[in-house]
Amino acid sequence: RPSFLSPAALAELYPRAGRPDDFEGAGLSAEAYRIARILLRSGPQPTSGLREALDIEGRKGVERFSKAQVELGRALVVTHFGVEDEGTGWPSAVLELTARAFPIPRRGNVEVARRRAVRRFLDTMVAARPYELGNAFAWGADAARTALEELVARGEAFRDPPFYRPARA
């Protein structure tokens, strides 16, 4: 589902180099790659124009496009970049490549950035289960559990089964 990230959280969670074409190695579906490549070549585009460029029509086409758009959003490849009034009806959302829309500073140590993101997530919660962190960051429960256990080992969180809680003063 759509969500907001602060610039600091984006810098911690962005999984690639921060170049507009860095999505090429992201393991996306064919339709998601096609959308990203259109954005790379043509700049920000309304979703209605992207569906037209991809020749996606009808209910099944809309479902396929929506699935690709969600995939791109979860991978932080695209972001909403405003709306475009199409005349009648609702305005069309405009998509842009995240790496072109926001400055993404070079991360130093990826593990340190990841740990900072987990700590930031945990600090916003009273208590969290691994699957909640995994869902929020699209990591899966096992990767989230490992990240939370690293915070426990560092004394930055504690376990209160089945929850993890931040170690606060």
N, C-alpha and C positions, 0 to 999 in steps of 0.2 A: 504494500500500500504506500501511497506517497507519504513522505515525511520530510522534516526539516533537519538540516545539519548546519551547525555553526561552521564558519571557516576553519576554526581550529580542529573540529571533529572531522571535517572533510580532509584536512591535511593528514590527520592520523589514520584515517580509514581508506583513503584513496589507494587502490592496490597496484597502480602502475606508475609509469614515469612522469605523467603530467603533461604529455604532449598530445595535441589533438588527434594524432593517428595511433596513439598507444592502445587503442581497443583491438587492434589487429590480432594480438595474441591472447585475447580474453576468453576464448572458448565459447563464443556466442553461436546461436543458431543462424542458419543462412539468412532468414528474414531480418534478424536483428543486425547482422553485418551489413545487409543492403541498406537499411535505414541509416546506420552510422556512416556508411560511405557516402550516401547522398548528403548528409549533414556536413561531412568533411569537405566535399566538393563545393556545395552550394551555400553553406552557412545556415543560419537558423531558418527553420521551415515550419509552417503550420501542419498539424497532423492531417488535415484534409488534403493538403498538397502532397504529403508523403504517401498517403493511401492511394492517391491518383497516380503518382509516379511509380508506385509498386503494382499498379493495376489490381488493387485489392477492393473488391466490391462485395456486396451482399453480407448476410449475417455471418457466414463462415469466415469471410475475409476480414470482417471487423473483429471477430474473435482472434484470428491469427495475428492481426496487427496489434491488438491490445496485449496479447501474450508477449510479442516481441518488444513492445514498449515497456512492459513491466520488467522483462528480462534486462533491458538496457538500463532502466532505472536502478534495479537492484545491484547491477554491476558498476554503478556510478558512471556509466558511459554518457548518458544524456541527462539533462535537467530541463525543467520547464523554464521558458525564457519569455514569458508574457503570453498574450493572446492576439489573435488577428480577427477583426470583424469581417465576417463573410457575407454581410448583408442581412438576409433573413435568417432567423434562428439564432442559436447560441454562437458566440465567438469560438474559434478553433484555437486550441492550445498550440503554442509554438515551442518546438524542441530545439535544443542546441547541445553541442558536445560539452560536457562538464569541464573538460580540460581547457576549453577555449573560453567558457563563460566565467570561470573563476581562476585566479592565480593559485596554483598548487605548488607550494614550496617543496624543494627537495627535502625528502626525509633523510635523517641521518640513519640511525639504527631502526630497522623495521620492527623489531621485537619491542623496543622501547616505546615506539609510537603505538603499537598494538596494545601494550600494557596500559599506556596512558588512556587509550580509548575505553578499555575495559573498566579501569578505575573511574573514569568519568561516568560511564553507564551505571556502575554500581553506586556511585555517590548520589545518583538521582532516584534511587530505589530505597524503600524501607528494607526490602529483602528481594532477592532474585533467584530464580532457578536457572540452571544452565540453558535449558531450551529457550527461555525468554531472551537471554543474551544472544544465543544462536540465531533466533528468529530476527532480532533487531538488526544484527550485522550480517545476516545471511551466511553464517559460519557453520551452522549445525551444532547439535548439542555436545558432541564429543570435543570439538575444537573449543567451544565455549567453556566446557568443564575444565579442560586443560588450562585455559587462560585464567579462569577463576582460581584454580589450584595454585597457579604461579603467584597470584596475589596473596593467597593464604600463606604460602611458603615465605613470602617476603614480609609478612606481618601487616599487610595492607588490607586484608579482609579476613573474615573468619567464617567457618562453616557452622550452620545451625540447621542440620539436615531436615528437610531437603533443600534448604535455602543457603545462600551466601549473603553475608551482610558486610557492609564497609566497616573497617576498623576506625572508628571515630573517637576523638578525645572526649 
